């Protein structure tokens, strides 16, 4: 397991080196999606630390958070409405929190927009 985690750390370092100084495409949608991907990388680091310390239950929970952050980034980039992107990009206030709570549950949002998301994910291939 240690060898696998060490290799994962090396991959993480390489990814960060590639992203260093990288700017998002212009526009709020890309910036917010990039933030979600940054959160995904942070969760990946936390996940490895939890596994190294044999906190496996917490690691499984962190894995879910990592997946959700990545999926949210994809949703933001390909399927979220402009209003939803703007809401998530807003400073955290009571009004912004209220607006965010009115957004559809994440799984439902993905299911409803699946046909829009898939072409965006597959077309670069």
N, C-alpha and C positions, 0 to 999 in steps of 0.2 A: 504494500500500500504506500509506503514512504516513497518508493521510486516513482509511482504514478503521481503522487502529490507533488514531488519535485519537478516532474516534467510538466505538470499543470502550472506550477509557478513560473517555469521558464516560458511557457506559452503566454501566460498572462503578461509577463515582462515584455515579450515581443509585441504583443497587441498594443500595450501602452506606448511602446516606442513608435509604432506605426501611427498611433493617434496623436502623439505629442505635437502640439501646435496646429493640429487639424481644426479647421473651422467648419461649422455646419453650412450647408447651402443656405443662401439668403432666405429668410422667412421664418416666422414663428413656429410653423409646423415642424420644420427640420430641427430647429433649436430644441424644442421640447422633446422630440423623439431622441435626439442625441443625449439629452439629460437622462432619459429613461434607460438608454444603453449604458451610460456611465454608472447608473445605479445597479444595473445588471452585473457589471464588472466588479463593483464593490461587494455585491452579494456573493459573487464567485470567490473572491478572496476570503470573505467571512466563512463561507462554506468549507473551504479547505482548512482554515484554522480550527473550525469546530470538529472536523474529522480527525485532524492531527491530535486533538486533545480528547478524542474518543467521546465526544458529546453527540452521539449519533442521532438521538431524537431531535435535538435542536438543529442538527445538520439537515435532516429531512425537512424540517419546517423552513429552513433557509433556502433549500432547493426550490421549494414551492414559491417563495418570494422572488427568487431569481427568475424562475420561469415566468411569473406574472409580470415582472418588470420588463422582460424581453418582449413578451406578448403585447404588453401595453405600448411599448415603443413601436412595434409593427402596426398596431391598431392606430396609433396617433399619426403615423406616416401615411397609411394607406386608406383608412376608413373613417376616422373621426371627422365630424363636421368642423367647420371653422370655429363655430361657437364653442364646441367642446374643447378644441385646442386652446382657444383664448381663455376659457375657464380654468384649465389646468395650468396655464402659464401665468395666471394672475397672482399677485401677492396674496398670501394667506390672510384672509379677513373673514369675519362672520358671514358676510354676503357671498364671498367666493366659496366658502365651505358649504353654504346652503345650496348654491348653484351646482357644486360638484356632487352633492348627494342626490340631485335630481337626474343625474346621468344614469343611463341604463347600466344594470349589472354587467360586469365585464364579459362574462361568458355569453350572455344574451347578445351583447353588442357584437361580439365576434361571430356568433351564429348568424345574426341578421346581415352582417356585412361580408360573410365568407366569400361570396362570389366576386366582391370587389377587391378583397385582399389578395386572393390567390393569384390572379394575373400579375399583380405588382411584385409578388415574391418570385414567381416563376419566370417572368419575362427576361430578367438579366441573365438567366442561364441559357 
